Amino acid sequence: MKKLLIALFTALCLGSTAQAGMISLEKEIEMGRETGRQLEQQYGVLQDKYQQDRINRIGQRLAKVCGREEITNWKFTILNNTEINALACPGGFIYVFKGLVDYMPSDTEIAGVLGHEVGHVAKKHTVHSIEKNMWGSLGAVILGVASGSAAGMQASMVGMQALQSGFSRTDERGADKEGVINTISAGFNPYAMLITANKLEDLTKSQPTPSYGLFSSHPEPEERIKRVSQQIGKLKLTPTVTEITDWSAAVNEGNKWSHTIHVGIGNTKALYRAYMLAGAMWQIKQSGYIYPEQFYIINNGSKATVYYGNIEVLTCYNQDGAGGAGKYANDLISKLRNWAQMVNSGAIPISKVDKYELNPDSKKKDKKKKKK
């Protein structure tokens, strides 16, 4: 208690320059845990082990590369609510709503959402927001000195207030940037954040959005998409994607190989499907040699998904062409095997991204370490 009072006195005397670091890792995790408990009580947890395990698997991959190794028990949970929303609580407690999982069904899209939310935690956006306000608040004292259920209630209250207040636009832009870095670093489709940003823009045009969480203080959707596009564009990934019309888009490897998608499915436009395909092809090239025989199909009649190893390449539908999903998927695999041969022969170059291209800030950090 004495240490906390000294910290509060310093903050009151010196203002915002003394606020950083007032909340310890222990308190951050406590706030996140208690806020999570309140959310689970309010909305309920989805009773679907497969989906819960899936979200946790995707989330843990992202958490490993985000730069906050001191958090050892990240928790990713689906709340049983039809809202299309996601929330990042302090200390690594991240929640997505069932409505969002339904709206963004692929692992790629979920990775884009979770990469963004992990970014908020990695950069301590909630913690810093609370620290800026707590020096003049009795909540700071209660949080520091209360015990038992009173401490839990206060931690929950502080955490929920921070969530409902939302993040600044600067923080949201930072989380988007981290989302791109996290998804690519964790080995997901490099266009994950771009697909997610586009689908969230579509959503804002079609229906009301939640009062806090994914939408509370985000920049204008068009601006957001532009920033994410520019960040990914700097990486010069191949294949490239070109939107031809509102209902068609092409994936191109220079003038060596191309594939055009003419159909959007549900809320997934042809452009987003093209990003899925191009991003998967980029992922496949990262291994160097491509084994053509490792392309395969999982077919359930109305749709057929093409895979390479454990990489989801593209889900094909009956609407894609005459002959149905299975024929379209088989035709695509034939084209992909030809593409693989061109990559293996060197006719199509392999584009790789090093950590400095992906995150220029890491170069600055490495230079500081060397100086020390």
Secondary structure, DSSP 8 states (H G I E B T S, - for coil): -HHHHHHHHHHHHHGGGGTTT-S-HHHHHHHHHHHHHHHHHHH-B---HHHHHHHHHHHHHHHHHSS-TT----EEEEES-----EEEEGGGEEEEEHHHHHHS-SHHHHHHHHHHHHHHHHTTHHHHHHHHHHTT-HHHHHHHH--HHHHHHHHHHHHHHHHHH---HHHHHHHHHHHHHHHHHTT--TTHHHHHHHHHHHHHHHS---SSSTTSS---HHHHHHHHHHHHHTT--SSEEEEEETTEEEEEETTTEEEEE---BTTB-HHHHHHHHHHHHHHHHTTSS--GGGEEEEE-SSEEEEEETTEEEEEEEGGGSTTHHHHHHHHHHHHHHHHHHHHHHTSS------HHHH-THHHHHHHHHHH-
